[in-house]
Each structure stands twice: as structure tokens, then as C-alpha cells.
């Protein structure tokens, strides 16, 4: 029997981040644990078009200037609460910035102990 697509996706992300996939035990554990990240991986057949358009716009602007693209999503959270701010970039870009990979290199980031 072949491995489920979502498990394969989690393994690929773990490899890229120099971490390991956590088994699905029903407990609140991250899908991928590395020395730096507790990562949830969500596999979807399609992503929202507005999100893809925003990322595409960031990539076009970055390419013209020789910079890395970053999409920031902001949701106001009501009176007296700080807004929710999310940063979206391609995983390959994050891996390159961090200097981590399947080899576990850490040229740019001080690594933490994985527990």
C-alpha cells in the first residue's frame, strides 16, 4: 500500500527544514519538528486565488529589485487587540535564507535542541 499524500508532503517538508516528521498520535504535536520550527503542514489541492495573486505580485516586485518576495496578511482583531499578522513566502526561500536543508546545515541560524 502506498503512503498517503499528506504523509509524503510532511516528510518532504521535514527534509527541507532539517527536521523530522512527527507521527499522528492524536495528541497536539506539530506535523514537523526541527531545531527551529514546530511546523503544521496543510496539503490542499487548491489555495485561495487572492493569496496566489498576492504572492505573485510580491514576486514580480521583488524580481524587479533583486529582493526576496514576502506577502504579509493582516487581520484586525478588534478594539484593544493587536492585529494578526502573517508572513507568507515560499518554503524554498525560507530554507535558503536560513541556510538549512536536508543536510542539516545551519550557516545563518543558531539551532535549538529538538526535544
Secondary structure, 3 states (H helix, E strand, C coil): CCCCHHHHHHHHHHHHHCCEECCCCCCCCCCEECCCCEECCCCCCCCCHHHHHHHHHHHHHHHHHCCCCCEEEEECCCCCCCCEEEEECCHHHHHHHHCCCCCCCCCCCCCCCCC
